[in-house]
Amino acid sequence: MRFENQVVVITGAAGGVGRTLVTLFAKEGAQMMLADMNEAGLQEAASEAQNYGSNVAYLAGNLREKDYCEQLITTAAETFGGVDILLNNAGIIPRGTIEETTDEMWFTAMDVNLNAVFFLCRASVPHMKRRGGGAIVNTSSVWGTYPGPGHVAYCTSKGAVAALTKNLGRDCAPMQIRVNAVCPHEINTPMIRSGFERRGLDPDKAIDELNKTVPLGRIAEPEDIADAIAFLASDEARYIAGETVEVTGAKPVSG
Ligand SMILES: NC(=O)c1ccc[n+]([C@@H]2O[C@H](COP(=O)([O-])OP(=O)(O)OC[C@H]3O[C@@H](n4cnc5c(N)ncnc54)[C@H](O)[C@@H]3O)[C@@H](O)[C@H]2O)c1
């Protein structure tokens, strides 16, 4: 029970990795404030957490809105008495080269993938200070640190999340707040499957092909990433701060 009675805020809690995080942290005793714009998915995630005896609440909303980001942290602190861990897991992947990327695609990527992370971290730090410390795990991407082709808005936003993480990692360490990020390669979630569907491909067949490109023999399952996030959030990672941890099955970025 690594997270017994700790208050954990999870964004993107209705998504592929998010649902897995909810189950993992529920099994390990966390109290959770779940966030997503998919209210039905949030309800399902919350009731699953309750099945494990977790004390859980949720607030549906759009991470593009600064007020919602701040409200989320305030509500978590009011509901559970504080905030110990923030998992900035939500993200979107607009696909396109610079000529294909509209203003809307660009601003949405920056708002959801980067600005929300900034607003949520900024709102959480005072609560963590009050508790004598805390942990933040952001989700960047190897496509942020080594940009892949044809995803200019996504790669730029995720690269900025990596830089933000390293900066906060240094600035927040004296407050005993550890800030780290995971940088996954491909994960078998709706994010990647919907991309294949949009291109008219069968997601199962496409993932079989993708598995062959990974030295460990398969792309990540959500559990592979959730376990890395939980490790970074836990006391087992007590001396790790300001790091961006690649979780790739040894697959390099190419193309
Ligand atoms: N799937 C991959 O291959 C992959 C690879 C590298 C990094 N990542 C990152 O991992 C994280 C989790 O991704 P996933 O694969 O579970 O994706 P997902 O699409 O399954 O889940 C993302 C969740 O974020 C929520 N969300 C999106 N925009 C929102 C908004 N404006 N307001 C509130 N909620 C919003 C969605 O409703 C969804 O439930 C993301 O940050 C993603 O960029 C994913």
The ligand as a Tripos MOL2 file, in Angstrom:
@<TRIPOS>MOLECULE
LIG
   44    48     1     0     0
SMALL
NO_CHARGES

@<TRIPOS>ATOM
      1 N1         -0.8250    6.4490  -26.4880 N.am      1 LIG1
      2 C1          0.4350    6.6990  -26.8520 C.2       1 LIG1
      3 O1          0.9920    6.0800  -27.7700 O.2       1 LIG1
      4 C2          1.2400    7.7470  -26.1050 C.ar      1 LIG1
      5 C3          2.6180    7.8520  -26.3480 C.ar      1 LIG1
      6 C4          3.3710    8.7970  -25.6450 C.ar      1 LIG1
      7 C5          2.7440    9.6240  -24.7010 C.ar      1 LIG1
      8 N2          1.4050    9.4930  -24.4980 N.ar      1 LIG1
      9 C6          0.7890   10.3810  -23.5170 C.3       1 LIG1
     10 O2          0.2210    9.6000  -22.4700 O.3       1 LIG1
     11 C7         -0.8710   10.3130  -21.8840 C.3       1 LIG1
     12 C8         -2.0710    9.4050  -21.7750 C.3       1 LIG1
     13 O3         -2.4690    9.0840  -23.0900 O.3       1 LIG1
     14 P1         -3.4870    7.9210  -23.4630 P.3       1 LIG1
     15 O4         -2.8190    7.1350  -24.5070 O.co2     1 LIG1
     16 O5         -4.0130    7.2790  -22.2260 O.co2     1 LIG1
     17 O6         -4.6100    8.8050  -24.1830 O.3       1 LIG1
     18 P2         -6.2060    8.6870  -24.1760 P.3       1 LIG1
     19 O7         -6.6430    9.4480  -25.3610 O.co2     1 LIG1
     20 O8         -6.6370    7.2770  -23.9930 O.co2     1 LIG1
     21 O9         -6.5910    9.4820  -22.8380 O.3       1 LIG1
     22 C9         -6.4530   10.8810  -22.7260 C.3       1 LIG1
     23 C10        -7.5720   11.3980  -21.8130 C.3       1 LIG1
     24 O10        -7.4140   12.8260  -21.7080 O.3       1 LIG1
     25 C11        -8.7200   13.4030  -21.7650 C.3       1 LIG1
     26 N3         -8.6540   14.7720  -22.3100 N.ar      1 LIG1
     27 C12        -8.2330   15.1310  -23.5570 C.ar      1 LIG1
     28 N4         -8.4030   16.4470  -23.7290 N.ar      1 LIG1
     29 C13        -8.9360   16.9350  -22.5700 C.ar      1 LIG1
     30 C14        -9.3580   18.2280  -22.1370 C.ar      1 LIG1
     31 N5         -9.2860   19.2950  -22.9560 N.pl3     1 LIG1
     32 N6         -9.8590   18.3600  -20.8980 N.ar      1 LIG1
     33 C15        -9.9710   17.2920  -20.0820 C.ar      1 LIG1
     34 N7         -9.6110   16.0370  -20.4280 N.ar      1 LIG1
     35 C16        -9.0910   15.8640  -21.6610 C.ar      1 LIG1
     36 C17        -9.4960   12.5070  -22.7270 C.3       1 LIG1
     37 O11       -10.9030   12.6400  -22.5340 O.3       1 LIG1
     38 C18        -8.9660   11.1200  -22.3920 C.3       1 LIG1
     39 O12        -9.7710   10.4500  -21.4270 O.3       1 LIG1
     40 C19        -1.0790   11.5620  -22.7550 C.3       1 LIG1
     41 O13        -0.4730   12.6810  -22.1630 O.3       1 LIG1
     42 C20        -0.3680   11.2050  -24.0410 C.3       1 LIG1
     43 O14         0.0580   12.3190  -24.7670 O.3       1 LIG1
     44 C21         0.6450    8.5790  -25.1490 C.ar      1 LIG1
@<TRIPOS>BOND
     1     1     2 1
     2     2     3 2
     3     2     4 1
     4     4     5 ar
     5     4    44 ar
     6     5     6 ar
     7     6     7 ar
     8     7     8 ar
     9     8     9 1
    10     8    44 ar
    11     9    10 1
    12     9    42 1
    13    10    11 1
    14    11    12 1
    15    11    40 1
    16    12    13 1
    17    13    14 1
    18    14    15 2
    19    14    16 1
    20    14    17 1
    21    17    18 1
    22    18    19 2
    23    18    20 1
    24    18    21 1
    25    21    22 1
    26    22    23 1
    27    23    24 1
    28    23    38 1
    29    24    25 1
    30    25    26 1
    31    25    36 1
    32    26    27 ar
    33    26    35 ar
    34    27    28 ar
    35    28    29 ar
    36    29    30 ar
    37    29    35 ar
    38    30    31 1
    39    30    32 ar
    40    32    33 ar
    41    33    34 ar
    42    34    35 ar
    43    36    37 1
    44    36    38 1
    45    38    39 1
    46    40    41 1
    47    40    42 1
    48    42    43 1
@<TRIPOS>SUBSTRUCTURE
     1 LIG1         1 GROUP 0 **** ****
